[in-house]
Amino acid sequence: MIAEKNLSKEDPITHVVSFKFKEGTKNEEIEKLQNSFLVLKDKIPGVLSISGGKNNSPENLNKGFSHCFVITFLNEQARKEYLPHPEHQEFVSQLRPIMEDVFVIDFSFKT
């Protein structure tokens, strides 16, 4: 664990989001949604990177969450602007009908 010391509003923020899709959701729907999510990096300022995909862990500890994504924001302000951004909200509107559950955790660290 990295101790948080003297974090500022200018430190990068890592945003981890995992999705559990409703039973019966087609793979094509999930793939389309995944692609829509990954391109948000090019559409929303302050998003440094987005990576992620389908779970492939052999541990079977995912509790039904099948996909996970990691977004790195430039700073706290970038995260604040991302959440209500129209491109993010459009993604969320596509996600809601097929999402059973979502898990989100954010953290900051000094390099």
C-alpha positions in Angstrom: 0.0 0.0 0.0 1.2 3.5 -0.8 0.7 6.1 1.9 -1.0 9.2 0.7 1.2 12.2 1.7 0.7 15.7 0.6 -1.7 14.9 -2.2 -2.9 17.9 -4.1 -5.7 18.7 -6.6 -3.1 18.4 -9.3 -2.2 14.7 -8.7 -3.5 12.2 -11.2 -6.6 10.2 -10.3 -7.1 6.5 -11.1 -10.7 5.6 -11.6 -11.5 1.8 -11.6 -15.0 0.7 -12.8 -16.3 -2.8 -13.0 -19.6 -3.9 -14.7 -21.9 -6.8 -14.1 -24.3 -7.2 -17.0 -27.9 -8.4 -16.9 -28.4 -12.1 -17.6 -29.1 -12.6 -21.3 -27.1 -9.6 -22.5 -25.6 -10.4 -25.9 -21.9 -10.4 -26.4 -22.3 -8.0 -29.3 -24.0 -5.5 -27.0 -21.2 -5.7 -24.5 -18.5 -5.4 -27.2 -20.2 -2.3 -28.7 -20.4 -0.8 -25.2 -16.8 -1.6 -24.5 -15.7 0.1 -27.7 -17.8 3.2 -26.9 -16.2 3.4 -23.5 -12.6 3.1 -24.7 -13.0 6.0 -27.2 -14.0 8.4 -24.5 -10.3 9.1 -24.0 -10.3 10.9 -27.4 -13.5 12.8 -26.7 -13.1 14.1 -23.1 -10.3 16.5 -22.1 -8.2 15.5 -19.1 -8.6 11.7 -19.7 -5.0 10.5 -20.0 -5.8 6.8 -20.6 -8.5 4.2 -20.6 -7.8 0.5 -20.6 -9.7 -2.6 -19.7 -11.7 -5.5 -20.9 -13.3 -8.8 -20.0 -12.2 -10.6 -16.9 -9.9 -13.6 -17.5 -8.8 -14.3 -13.9 -8.7 -18.0 -13.0 -9.4 -17.2 -9.3 -13.2 -16.9 -9.8 -13.5 -14.0 -7.3 -15.1 -11.5 -9.6 -18.6 -11.9 -8.0 -20.3 -11.7 -11.4 -18.5 -8.6 -12.6 -17.3 -9.5 -16.1 -15.6 -6.3 -17.3 -13.2 -3.9 -15.7 -11.8 -0.6 -16.9 -9.1 1.8 -15.5 -9.2 5.5 -16.4 -6.5 7.9 -15.5 -7.4 11.5 -15.1 -5.0 14.4 -15.2 -6.2 15.7 -11.9 -9.3 16.2 -9.7 -10.7 18.9 -12.0 -10.5 16.5 -15.0 -12.6 13.9 -13.1 -15.1 16.6 -12.1 -15.5 17.5 -15.8 -15.7 13.9 -17.0 -18.6 12.8 -14.8 -21.2 15.2 -16.3 -19.6 15.4 -19.7 -22.2 14.8 -22.5 -20.1 12.0 -24.0 -19.8 10.2 -20.7 -23.5 10.7 -20.1 -24.3 9.2 -23.5 -22.2 6.2 -22.6 -24.1 5.8 -19.3 -27.4 6.0 -21.1 -26.4 3.1 -23.3 -25.1 1.1 -20.3 -28.1 1.4 -18.0 -30.5 -0.9 -19.8 -28.0 -3.8 -19.8 -26.2 -3.2 -16.5 -27.1 -5.2 -13.4 -24.5 -3.6 -11.1 -21.4 -1.4 -11.2 -18.5 -1.0 -8.8 -16.4 2.1 -8.8 -13.3 3.1 -6.8 -11.0 6.0 -7.3 -7.6 6.7 -5.8 -4.7 9.2 -6.1 -1.0 8.7 -5.6 2.2 10.6 -5.8 4.8 9.2 -8.2 
